[in-house]
Amino acid sequence: MGTRSASQGILSDDKAAPREEIVELLKQAYFGELETVINYVTNSTNPDGLRAQEVKESLAEDVQEELAHAQQFAARIKELYGVVPSSVDFVAQQQALAPPAEQTDLVHVVKGVIEAETSAIELYNQIIEVTEGVDPVTNDMVIAILRDEEGHRRLFEGFLRELEPESRS
């Protein structure tokens, strides 16, 4: 470990254990964002029906933002002396975002998005807690990403309020 010149902060040798914990959480976040990209591409393509266009367009726009989040997590993993994992380490988690049996079932899609965003928000709050006072760079980055995810969830909660009365009639 003599190649490092940082004598303090998260990159110092004496911070190896918290750094490794942060890297593991960032790997979860990285895979979560990549899985979201896959599912948003799917759900911005498959739905049919009169009301589907707005949901599809919103998801299509979010794909680039979610991909950028994954790239930020990958860069930070590397900066913290971690190794960015490959697809062989990937395990799908977002069952709720699988396409519905009926391509007109927008409520299923919207609820899946809300669930995925909620899971991301929970993980990002955990990362913020772990990095508070230990790794301000990761902390700031994740706070900014958290804001995006909260905005996405709020938008889709609005879609759900609009769609649910229809699904009950």
C-alpha positions in Angstrom: 0.0 0.0 0.0 3.0 2.3 -0.1 2.0 3.8 -3.5 -0.6 6.1 -2.0 0.3 9.6 -1.0 -2.9 10.6 0.7 -2.2 10.9 4.4 -5.7 11.7 5.5 -9.3 11.3 4.4 -11.0 8.3 2.8 -8.0 7.5 0.6 -5.6 7.0 3.5 -4.5 3.5 4.4 -6.1 3.7 7.9 -9.5 4.2 6.2 -9.4 1.0 4.3 -12.3 -0.7 6.1 -14.8 2.2 5.8 -13.6 2.7 2.2 -14.3 -1.0 1.4 -17.8 -0.7 2.9 -18.5 2.4 0.8 -17.3 0.7 -2.3 -19.6 -2.3 -1.7 -22.6 0.1 -1.3 -21.5 2.0 -4.5 -21.4 -1.3 -6.4 -25.0 -2.0 -5.3 -26.0 1.5 -6.5 -24.1 1.0 -9.8 -25.9 -2.2 -10.6 -29.2 -0.7 -9.5 -28.8 2.2 -12.0 -27.8 -0.2 -14.8 -30.8 -2.4 -14.1 -33.0 0.7 -14.1 -31.6 1.6 -17.5 -32.6 -1.8 -18.9 -36.1 -1.6 -17.4 -36.7 2.0 -18.4 -35.8 1.1 -22.0 -38.2 -1.8 -21.9 -41.0 0.2 -20.3 -40.5 3.1 -22.6 -41.0 0.8 -25.6 -43.6 -1.8 -24.7 -46.7 0.0 -23.3 -49.7 0.6 -25.6 -52.8 2.7 -25.2 -54.1 6.3 -25.2 -52.3 7.3 -21.9 -49.0 5.4 -22.5 -47.2 8.1 -24.5 -46.5 10.4 -21.6 -45.2 7.6 -19.4 -43.1 6.2 -22.2 -41.6 9.6 -23.0 -40.7 10.3 -19.3 -39.0 6.9 -19.0 -37.1 7.4 -22.3 -35.8 10.8 -21.0 -34.8 9.2 -17.6 -32.6 6.5 -19.3 -29.8 9.0 -20.0 -29.9 10.4 -16.5 -29.9 6.9 -14.9 -27.0 5.9 -17.1 -25.1 9.0 -16.0 -25.7 8.0 -12.4 -24.2 4.5 -13.1 -21.2 6.2 -14.7 -20.7 8.4 -11.6 -20.9 5.4 -9.3 -18.4 3.5 -11.5 -16.0 6.5 -11.5 -16.2 6.8 -7.7 -15.7 3.1 -7.1 -12.4 3.4 -9.1 -11.4 6.6 -7.3 -11.8 4.7 -4.0 -9.4 2.0 -5.2 -12.2 -0.4 -6.0 -12.8 -2.4 -9.1 -16.0 -1.7 -11.1 -17.8 -5.0 -11.4 -18.9 -6.6 -14.7 -22.1 -8.2 -15.8 -21.0 -11.6 -14.5 -21.5 -10.2 -11.0 -25.0 -8.8 -11.8 -28.1 -10.2 -10.1 -31.5 -8.7 -11.1 -33.5 -7.2 -8.3 -36.2 -5.1 -9.9 -39.0 -7.7 -10.3 -41.7 -5.0 -10.1 -40.3 -3.4 -13.3 -40.8 -6.5 -15.4 -43.2 -5.8 -18.3 -46.8 -6.4 -17.4 -48.8 -9.3 -19.0 -51.0 -6.7 -20.7 -49.1 -3.9 -22.5 -51.9 -1.5 -21.7 -51.4 -2.0 -17.9 -49.7 1.4 -17.2 -50.5 1.2 -13.5 -48.2 -1.8 -13.3 -45.4 0.1 -15.0 -45.9 3.2 -12.9 -46.0 1.2 -9.6 -42.8 -0.6 -10.7 -41.0 2.7 -11.3 -42.1 4.0 -7.9 -40.9 0.8 -6.2 -37.5 1.0 -8.0 -37.1 4.7 -7.2 -38.0 4.0 -3.5 -35.4 1.2 -3.3 -32.8 3.6 -4.8 -33.7 6.3 -2.4 -33.4 3.9 0.6 -29.9 2.8 -0.6 -28.8 6.3 -1.3 -29.9 7.4 2.2 -27.8 4.5 3.6 -24.8 5.6 1.6 -25.2 9.2 2.8 -25.4 8.0 6.4 -22.2 5.8 6.0 -20.2 8.6 4.2 -21.3 11.4 6.5 -18.1 12.9 8.1 -16.0 10.1 6.5 -16.1 10.6 2.7 -17.5 14.1 1.8 -17.0 13.6 -2.0 -19.1 10.5 -2.2 -21.6 12.0 0.2 -22.0 15.1 -2.0 -22.3 13.0 -5.1 -25.0 10.7 -3.7 -27.0 13.6 -2.3 -27.2 15.1 -5.8 -28.2 11.8 -7.2 -30.8 11.3 -4.4 -32.4 14.6 -5.5 -32.9 13.2 -9.0 -34.4 10.0 -7.7 -36.8 11.8 -5.4 -37.9 13.9 -8.4 -38.5 10.8 -10.5 -40.5 9.1 -7.7 -42.6 12.2 -7.2 -43.4 12.5 -11.0 -44.5 8.9 -11.1 -46.6 9.2 -8.0 -48.5 11.9 -9.9 -48.9 9.6 -12.8 -50.3 6.9 -10.5 -52.8 9.3 -8.9 -54.1 10.1 -12.4 -54.2 6.4 -13.6 -55.6 4.6 -10.5 -59.1 6.1 -10.7 -59.2 4.8 -14.3 -58.1 1.3 -13.3 -60.9 1.0 -10.8 -63.7 1.8 -13.2 
